[in-house]
Structures are given as C-alpha cells and as structure tokens.
C-alpha cells in the first residue's frame, strides 16, 4: 500500500512537470498579454507596458521563461511556494490569490456536491427498482434533457425565473384558483407515478398528492405566507415528523412497530425542543456555530439513546438510524431561526422584492447577527447551487441506476431472496451497499475535478473562486495565474485519483492495491 | 418682472458678490443619514496607492477618486474643472514654466493631520522620478516605482513652504495642468509604515522632508518599499494609516473580489458635499458581467451598471421599467490606418516610387469608406446621438474640435463615402487596374467584421479588391516581430483616458512605437514636437489644426466613431451623468441623491 502510494506520487510528479511545461508554453502563446496596453499611446501607457515587460520577463521566449517559473513551483514540495505575481490582479502573489479563491470555491462546491450525490443516488436507485415504469422513463427523459442543457443558459434562466420572478412571487404570492387545481391534479399523477403499486394504491396516491398540493398552495396564497414566513412549533413538528417518515421509508419501512415508535419519539423530542433550541442559539450567538454543532450532537445522542434502549434485538441498527434522524431534525430549527429574521433582513438588503440575490457571495455591509449572516450566505448560494446541482445530478442518477441494476442481477441477491429475506432487506442490506462501490469512486474523482472550480457557474454568479481566476488568467493571458490554477487543480485531480483507488480497494475486498 | 427672472437676477447678483468678495459659500453638510447606494464596476480597489506601477489602474482610480481631492477634475462634457475649495495652482512664469500649487489650510487627512507641502513633496519625488539612477546600459531605475515617472520634465527639487510648492519645469510642457496631483498616499503615513517606531506625524513629515533635501537614500529606501507594497491590500487594511482619506469618502470595508464600501468623511468640507452616507462598489467581472449587473439591477441589488452595449444588452436595459438608460460616447475611437512602407498599394514603392500615385490611391480608398453608413447601421442603434468623428487628435466636444472638423480637410472625405469621386481621383492619376488591399481587423470581433463588409463593398465599386488578413492576435502591433506592418490597412481603436495632448506623437511621429503604418512627415514631427512644449491653449489648438491638415492631406487614414457607452441607473436615484473619461459615471458622485419615494 505504501509502495503503491509512493509509486503513484513519483509518477504523478513527472506527469505534472511535463504537463505544466506544455500548459505554460501554450498559454504564453495563446495571446498577447500587452494587447490592451498597446492601444494606450500616452506616456503613462508606454511606461505601464515597459513595466509589464520587465516584471513578467516578457522578452524571454516562453520556452525559456518556463524554467524561471519552475524553480519557484518546485519550492512547493518543500513548503516554499513561489508562483510569481499576477499582473491582472494588482501584482499580488499567485499563492495568496489561490488561497482566497480556494476558500470561495470550496464553500460553493461542497453543498452542491453533497446535495447532488444524495438526490442523484436516491432518484437513480428508485428508478432502478422500478425499471421500465412510467416513472423510470420520465426520469430518464428529464435527466437527459438536463444533461444536455448548457450551464450558461440554465444559469441565465435561473437568474430570471429563480430570482427576479420568484422574488416578485414571494412578495405577492397570488396563485389563481384554476392554477392551484391544475397543479394539484398534476402533482397527484406525479406522486402515483413515483410510488407505483396496484390500482387501488395508485388511486390513493393520486388523492393524497392532489389534496396535499392543494392544501400547501392554498395555504401559501391565502395566508400570504411567503411575504413574512414563520414556522413556529407547528412547522417544526410537521417537518420533524416528515423527516422521520422519510428516514423510515428509506430504511425499515412502516410495518414494524418498534422502529416506527422510536422515530416518532425522536421527532417528538425535536418538536419539544423548539423553544429551548431557539433560546440557546439566540443568546449564544458569539460562538453560534459551536453551539449549533453542540445541539446537533445532543439531538443525535438522544436519537441514539432512544434507539439503544427501546430497540430490542435490532438496537444497533435502530440506534444508528435514530441518531441520523436526530441530526437531521435540526433543519426545522434552523428554518425557525432564519424566518424570525426575515422582516429585518429584508429591511437591510437592497433587493426590493423578495430575498434571492443573483450575484456575489454575500450582501455588502449587512449589519446583521451571526444567524442573519449565515442566512445571507445561504441565500446567495441558492442559485449557483441549483445550477451546479442540475448539471451533476443527471450524471449521478444514471450511474447509480446502472450500478443498482447490475447488482440486482447478482447471485448473492438471488441467494438473499431465496433465504426468505423481505425485498426491503434485500435492497437495503445487500444490494444498495454494493451498488455504492462504483459510485464512491466516481464521487472521489468528481470532487477532484470540482476543486478546479466551475468556470462558467462562478463567472455568471459572481463567485470569485478558482474557475473565475482561471477564466481571468486566460482572458488577459496572465500565465502565472493560469499556471497557479493548473497546479492546484492538477494536483487535486491526481490526488483524488489515488484516493479513488484506495477507496475502491477498501470497499471491495476483491481488489488489492499493490 | 417675472418671478423666475427675479430669482435669476438675485442669484446672479449674489454670485457676483461672492466672486467679488472672494468668498466661497459656507459649506453645507448634505449627507443623508442611513442612505446607501450600490454600483457595479468590473473590478474593485486592491491598492490604496493609485500612483505606483502595481496600483495604477482604472478600478483603483475610481475608489481613490472618492477618497481623495485634487486641484481639478474632468466633468461629463468632458472639460477640466478647477476645485478652488481644495486649493489653487497658477502658472507664474512661462520661461521657465513655473507652476505654484497651494492647498487650503482646512484640508486634512482623515486622521486629522493637515495635507501640506510634505505630501506634495512626496507626490513630486515619486511622479517626477526625482531619485533615479542610470546603469551602464542606459536603463533608468527609480527608487519609487511610480507608474509613469517623468524626470525629464522637472529635475530640480521644487521650492516649498507652508502648504505651497512651486514646480519649475526644465522645458515647457503641454499637459502641465494634468501632470501634478497629490495622489492618495500621505507622506507621514508612508514614513510611519516604513518606520513603525515613529509615531508622531509631524516628526515623520520633518524627517521625510529632511531626507529628501539631503538626498538621504538610505532613509528613503524603506519609505519607497512601504510606498510600493504597504498599500497593496485586498481586504480591509488592519493599519488605518493605509486607508487615510482626504476626500468626501473613507474606505470603510474592503472585501477581496466582492465589494468596497465607502463611508462619508465627516470632516470633509473642501468641496461639494455628497448625499449618500455609503457607497458600495461591487465587482462584476467576467464575460457576462454587464448582463449580470443588469439582472442584479432589475432585482434591486445594485443601482448603477455600465459597460459597452450590444443590441441585446440595450434591449435588456430598456426592458427594465425601474431604470433610466443613458447612451453616450466613450473616449475610445475607431479608426483605419494605412501602411506607407510595406511595399503595398499605399506605399509609393509599389508605384515605382511615384508618391503622387500612392497618395491618389490612399485618397481614393479613404474616400470610398462609408463612415456615415457604419455609424448609422452599427452605432446609432446603440447610441442615438452618435456622429462620425472628424478629428485624429481631439475627442468630439473637446477643445478645438469644431474648428478642426470645419477646417482640417476631413470634408474631402465625405462621410457618406463617395465612389464616383474615388473613381475620378484614380482616373486622374492614370490608374485603371483593380487594386488589391490587404485589410486587417481583429478576428472574432463581430462589429469590426461588419465594418469590414461595409468598407469592402463600397471600395469594390471604386476598383479596390479588399483581401481580409484578419487574425485575432494583433500580431502587427508587436513591432519586434513585425518591424514593418504586413497589412495595407488596419481597423482598430485607440483608447484615451484623459484630454492630455502629449502622446499623439506616438502614433503620428516618425518611427514612434505606435506608428504601425510607417507614416513619415517631418513637418508633422516638428509640429508635434512644438506642441509638446506649448503651454498656451490657443496656440495648442492652432498646432493641432496644422497637424490635422497634414494628416488628412497625406491621407494618413480615417477616423470613424467613438465607442458607444451605456450606463443604466435605477430611478431611485438622481444626478447620474455619465462621462466619457475616467472616472466615467463616477465623476459627479457627490451629486447622486436618493429620490424621495412617495409613501
């Protein structure tokens, strides 16, 4: 294993050096870094041009200039990086700029990746379980549509409809009655298509979906909830119990009494904690995020304890599930914390209607407290996250669908069925875990690529991350900047390749790295 | 007498009385508490020293324009306006050119220290490269890395005393009014950043002045380092000395690549009072910056956005019901230059050394260019007031433009493009064959590709076959690679950032670096050299007119249009009046005011 990593590292270094040479030379020849300066004929313009030629060593041919850059970059191996300065970014050292950009990129990428993986895997695996159903065909159709959409176009549409128009709706939530009826019927069909089952089961699903949608939409428009949303203890209870239902549905189902009671208990605990959690987080804003973490841990521990003490024979797995649910039930409490700030927040921001911004990563000069700041950052992440999510979600659904289908045809699944396990247990215990092995490696590779940033998404939504840095460097032919980007993203990709190999060998005992 | 006349009359008398008594009206603090405005620009502040080589760019100059003051500024016309509330400058002698600068006593840095001769001295030794050395190769290095040091203009240390400084130029200089400004860096702050053990600003100033007078380079070297690097900041500086202001606003918060927040300076009383308490400049960058900023404006995130319009962008802007759209000129202008020395059809060498024939070919070609059509088709949709530009040297509306337009001879090249006249010029010169012109424009630029089509169509009617040698990389501008321009005609734009007159010789002077066409006219050379050392405005305009006459007579090339600019401002504020020169729409930021909304 050590040998494997060492060998890969050396090979990686060689590849990076050769690749960096080509990238350097190609970037340097891709354009004229002085083009704009050449059009300014004033003495100041000429002085600037001479300055640029001097500090960037432009009179040296790129092939030779590479060897003045290389020693600084090799310094990274011993912790003394010198990647030169960036003329396009005020002559700051490239290493400093990379540090700033990395932070911003990671902030954006993390949430989008996690959501894309969870949603993609969930949708992909459910389509595999109901292969060739209407639901499967519909999802397949839409994932291919999303897969083929250019992200810049999605981004512009998102800005118009996800921000400008949605904000108008938030301010003035009037849905015509006929539209409520049409949407309710539509949702009824969607619900029955997803859930499937016999004719009677489907009819119940239609009714359930339609009535549910009608209630929600009617509530929105008649109480004008979005103009000043609040959830209160009722909202916390509803969301907590809904989460409990989701966790149950995804694991052991509703048929057994013990786990159902445990999950209901966790949800009830979360509801009961509505006011204490709110109070604690309000008064301890100084270390707000530490306290939040503490609350999450307490919730998880309570869940675990409930599972452990009431779980009976299956206490091990029930306590794990209950702990997960406990941690998840922090969500309604966060909503509560944000929504009580809604009116004040709207007074502080510039956006006239609604709250969803189209650009940047935070509201300038927002004089709010910790939770308002967090709310603000999350709102700024909404649109870019949705854009990134749409793009990678489609891929994950396809991979996980294919992976689960393959596993379901394996001998050991047939064996599990033959020994009389319920279909639910066959899927959750045997099929799902094995189907995740290839997904895990794909995820590792994707994250390596994502650290390089999402060039177009960052550009359009004004996130000054790695992608934006790369785009700028290429546009103004700032070789040092492009090379800095190349080094970080190149190294990330290579490292995560190794990580993917290691994960694979750890998950699948048949594979050995050597 | 009508009431309005009465008011006007009273105002005139009051104004005259103020002028006569030498008083300025008492300062009115008009900042409205709690107001803020958010505007978009393609970059934000990253250096509090806008004079250093690293910090000299438009984005820095805009933020620093609001945190500094000066003896003059450009208004939207553009015209150079003096600011007597800040101080005064006067030319006390023409030979040698001597200019006396005074700063009023009430002008202070935001830490309460007066802005005085020490600051002017720092501006002098940096801007005029006073401390420099020349090595064996003849390369000059400067102690202070100023963006454009000019040691050839003033080489003697100026005399200074309480709040005044007197520059004595070695030779007359045409742009003396624009050459000197205090900049944005305080002398005491620079010294205290270099020597943290000095804590008294007055002591810092005294030591600095002594060091300059005694040429104490060992004391000044750390000062120069601080001057160059201590002011480079991407986030709010921890040391308040870095962000000192002596203008209407103070930098309150700086967030790398996101925004810079400026807060009204409570002590400012040496110029018109701003109205907004806070101004935020947000960074909107990248390929879609302008359309992104328009969406944000529609969403209410920002109030002012600007950029170069396309028909699509203009349509989006006009579709925002809550915004006003301002179309106008930018300072950048499009032009066609012909090449005189590449053996092509515009070079006498092609015609066996017959200069008259080559001149006729150049004239005929330029005569065919349908400048008005290009403006009508490509520019007017973006800027309804666009006109054909008629001067090589002066921006439309600039001093002397109308005279040049009327008298310089551009009328010989009708704006509509005259094919018959071009045919006649060729026939008179005895040229009957068709002429092949290698024409370059930057490939990938749609507007220039359309211009090429218009030019090629009309030229073909008169007997010119245009061959496109378009490529994207402007290779001919690299004079080391291409000492002689391979293209016969090139189409691109020159950028201008000020009304400075010097610099024209770079394009029209023999063998100058931006003279890509190999144009040679000794008369133009000497006129431009004289212009460079002429300080009298009327004489400057006369010389410019002479140069223009020669350029048009030699068929140097042609000028087509000013780039259209587009500024979009929310109807929530008044007072926005975009200008073509840096600092663009920011020039009158103190006039921006919130419009009271009906409750």
Interface residues (C-beta under 8 A of the other chain):
Chain A: X31 X32 X35 X36 X38 X39 X40 X41 X42 X43 X44 X45 X46 X47 X48 X51 X89 X90 X91 X92 X96 X100 X104 X152 X156 X159 X160 X163 X164 X167 X350 X351 X352 X353 X356 X357 X358 X359 X360 X361 X362 X364 X365 X459 X460 X461 X462 X464 X468 X471 X472 X475
Chain B: X36 X38 X46 X47 X53 X54 X55 X56 X57 X60 X145 X147 X148 X149 X150 X232 X234 X252 X253 X255 X256 X257 X258 X259 X261 X278 X280 X282 X283 X284 X285 X286 X287 X288 X291 X292 X293 X295 X296 X298 X299 X300 X301 X302 X303 X332 X472 X473 X474 X475 X477 X478 X492 X493 X494 X495 X496 X497 X498 X500 X502 X503 X504 X506 X507 X513 X514
